[in-house]
Amino acid sequence: MANTSAHRNGAAPFLTDIETLRKRARENMDRGAVTTNYGADRDAVVEVLNAALATEIICVLRYKRHYFMAQGIASESVRAEFLTHAGEEQMHADQLCERIVQLGGEPDLNPEGMATRSHSEYVEGDDLVDMIREDLVAERIAIESYREIVQWLGDKDPTTRRIMEDILAKEEEHAEDLNSMLQDMAMGMSSRQ
């Protein structure tokens, strides 16, 4: 019989009895946060997170290149945005590394094959507009793939799902920022003609 307040109040129990929880907590302690009721395929989740990690690292590198290479009349504000995005992508990569380790995996930071593991591509762009477009394309790829990851995780791993949802929200914000920059630049170009 479950030892919960819900059960004592006549409601159906929602929690495994305390003695069972305590017993399970002492089993497989070397698995850290991965308890017996973890519902996902841990190895598959680690593999998916490593692909997302590669995506974030590629985004950091692309944004950093764009930051240093941006030139032109509107480049100062765009450069600042590139640098901000690079920092936020690095934070995402760090979050993914932490979660991979919590799941008993190893973050794959080996540069060999990073581009092929990444969902997005590393495209340098020829000018400021090209750079913004390429970053927008990469954000849109991340948005679609991360949304699929969130749906795939469902209720099997709510912690990883929440991390991916937070990263997804920031990627959507990045895409909106980049889209606004493109629109502003298009309006600026048409007013000069």
N, C-alpha and C positions, 0 to 999 in steps of 0.2 A: 504494500500500500504506500502511495506517495506521501511524503512528509512535507506538504506544502500548505500555505494558507488558503489557497484556492480550494483544495480538497476539504480542509476543515470547515470551510464555509458552505459546503455542499456542491460547489461547482466541480466540473470535471478537472482532473489534474493536468497541468500543462508542462510540468517539469518532472524529469526522472527522479525517483526517490533519492534523497540526500546520500544515503549510504552507498548506493550504486555510483552516484557521481563521484564521491570521494574515492571509491575503489578504482574507478576508471582513471581518475586523475593521477593515481600513483603508477599506473601501467604505462609503459612506453614513454617514460618521462624524457628520454633522449629525443623525442620528436617535437619537443617544445610546444608551439601553439597548435600543432596538428593533433587534435584529439580523435578519439574513436568515432565521434559523430560528424567528423568532417565529411561533407557529402560529395565533393568533387574528386576527380582523378588528379591527384597532386602532381604527378609527373607531367600530365597534359597542361595543367595550369601553369607550371613553371616554364614549360616550352612556349606557351602563348605569351607569358609575361616577358620572356627573353626576346621574343620577336618585337613586342611593344617597346622594350628597352632599346633595341637596335634602332627602331623608328625614332625614338626620342633623341638618341645620340646623333643620328644623321641630321635631324632637325637642328640640334645645337650647332653642329658644324656648318650647315648651310646658312643659318642665321648669322653666325659669326663672320663667315666670308662676306655675306651681303652687307653686314655692318661696316666692315673695313673697306669694301669696294664701292659702296654707294657714293655716287657723285651727281652733281647737278643742282638745279635751282631749288628743289624741294628736299634735298638729301638730308639736311640736318634733322628734321622731325622724323623722317623715315628711318634714318640711322638709329635714332633713340628708340624707336619702336622695335627695330630688329634686335637691338641689344637687350631690351626688356623681354622679348619673346625668347631669346637664347637663354636667358637666366631662368625663365619659367620652364622651358623644356628641360634644362638641367635639373631643376627641382623634381620634375616628373620622373626623370631617369633615376634620381636618388630614391624616390618613393618606390619605384618598381624594384630596385636592387634590394631595398629593405624588406619588401614583401616576399621576394624570391627567397631570401635567406630565412625569413620566418617560416616559410613552407618547407624548409630543409633542402632547398636547391642552391645553386650557385649562379650568380649573375654572369652572363656571358658577355664580357667586355673585350674579348679578343677582337682586335681590329680586322683580322683576316676573316672575310666573309660577312662583315658588319652590313655592307650595302645590300647583300643578297638576303640577309635575315630581315632587313627593314621593310616595312610596308611602303614607305615613301621613298622617293628617289633623291639623290643628291644632284641637283641641276644648278649650275652656277648662274645662269642668266647673263644676257649681254649688256643690259642697261638697267636703270632703276625700275622701270615698269616691268621688264622681264623678271627681275628679281622678286618683285612683289607678287607677280602672277605665279611664279614657281612656288613661292612660299604658300600662297593661297591654295594651289593644287595639293601641296603636301598636307596642309591642314585639313582639306576636304577628304583626303585619303584616310588620314588618322581618325577623323570624325566617323566615317563609315565603318572602318575596321574596329574601332573602339566600341561603337554602338553594338556591333555584332558580338564582341567579347562580353559586354554587359549582358546581353540577352542569353548568350551561351552559358554564362555563369549562373544566371537565375538565382535560385535560393540555395544552390549547392555550396557557395562560398561567398557569403554576404560581405565579408571584409574586403576581399579582392574586388568584388563588384563595386563596392562603395569607392575604393581607390580609383578604379577605372571610370566610374561616373564623375568623380571630381576632376580627373584629368580630361575627360571628354568635355565637360563644361568649359574648361579653360581653352581647349582647342577650338570650341565653337566661338568663344570670345575672340581668339586670335583671328579666325577666319573673318569675323565681322570687322575687326580692325583693318585687316588687309583689304577687304572689299571696299571699305570706306576710303582708304588711301587711294585705291585705283579710281574710284569715282571722283575724288577730289582732284586727282591728277588729270583725268579726262576733262573735267570742267575747266581746269586751269589751262590746258592745251587749247580747248575750243575758244576760250576768251582771248587768247593771244593771236588767234587766226583772223 
